[in-house]
């Protein structure tokens, strides 16, 4: 039942985001694992459309915030305003009180506003004026980021990057997919025609199914060998934290569920590693490779169980 729903979900989103099945499956796996997603790419390749299509297809409340240099934390979280009719301050919730929050161009906002998301992403709650307020469940952040060499961007701090389970890129469409986009209907209009494929309750059921996916001792040995390799100093300046290792395992379990298996295979770990750890690590000086390429080189060097 869950497998059929997930297949239907991916197929429906693929009608909007054409030719990007692998990235759509990564997005679904990230949500199933209870994580947040960072999409880094140039403007106009469908980052916002993907987030909106996912929320609609899951029947979740969707909110979009355009991050700019003058965006304040209160613009995101909310603020208390004195209501004369009630003779008291009343809290007006910000856009973070939703189920799918699109933080569009997150690296155009200043560090203070970026850090306002940290508590929400980690604890699923926000603290305003000394009072803690719970966020809706599920709560999923999809942040888009322009390449750091573009004007008006701020690098995300390591603590914020670590809160994203996955970081993916969409890239330009292939020729056939781009032709379909040119000849087809407007994607924003197409999203309005979509219906919910899964209910929030079914999504939570699928997230519980991820926790039940089996990981053998040999698989955990392999994962620990990879974590140790990141800390060896041969590949990266600093290695993965224990929290990052847990995130890789959760992502691999979600990938196994999407592939309709009840156990994690080494292939699942290898598949999710570039998306789950490259944004957390810095290659050693003189490596001559980008982050993703360095991760792939390390995978080749670590023996399979």
C-alpha positions, 0 to 999 in steps of 0.5 A: 500500500505504502509502496504504491502510494509513493510510486503514484506520488513520484509519478504525479510530481514527474508530470510537473518537474519533467525529466528529474525522477532521481531528484524527485525521489531524493526529495520524497526520501528526505521527507520520509526520513523526517529531514529538511532539503536544500536545493542549490542551483541557478534561478529558473530550473524549477526549485520553487515548482518542485516544493509547491508540487510536493506540498499539493500532492501530499495535501500539506499546507504550503507557505513560501517566504522570499528571503531578502537582505532586509528580512527580519526574524519576526517576519518569519516567526511572527510577532505580538501586536497590541489589539485595542479591542482585546486590550492585550497583545495578540500573537500573529503567527508568521509563515513558519507555522505551516507544514511545508515551508519554502525558504526561497533563496535562503542565502540572500538573507543575513545570518540573523534571519538564517539562524531564526530557522535553526530552532524550528528545523531541529526542535519543530518549535519556535520561541517567541518572547519567552514562550515556546510554540509548537509547529504543525506536524509534519514540518518540512523545510525546503530551502533554495540557494543560489550559487555562492558566487552570485551577487548578494549572497551570504554563505550558510553557517555550518550549523545551519547546513548541518540541519539539512538532511540532503542537498541536491541540485536540479540542473538544466533539463535534457533536450526532450524534457525542455521541449516538453516544457516549451510545448506544455501548459504553464507549470503553475497552472498545472499545479492547480490541477493536481490532487492530493495523492497521500494524506498527512496521516498516510505520510506519517505512516510511511515515516514510521515505516522508514524506522522499521527498515532493517539495517544489518550489523554488516551494513552498520560496519560499512557505514562506520567505516565511511564515517571513519574515512571522513575523519581520517584527514585524507579526504576532508578537513573535518569529519562527520559528526555522530548526528550526520552519521545518523542522518545518513542511515535515516536517508538510506532507510528512506531510500530503501523504502522508496525502492520497495525493500524492507532492508538497507543495502550498501547501494542505498548508503552509497546512493545517498552519501553525496546528497547527505554529506557533501554539503557538510564537509570541506575537501582537504587542500590540494584535492583538486575536486569539488565536494561531491567528487571528493565524496565519490572518490572516498566511496571508491576507496572504502571496501564493501562489507 
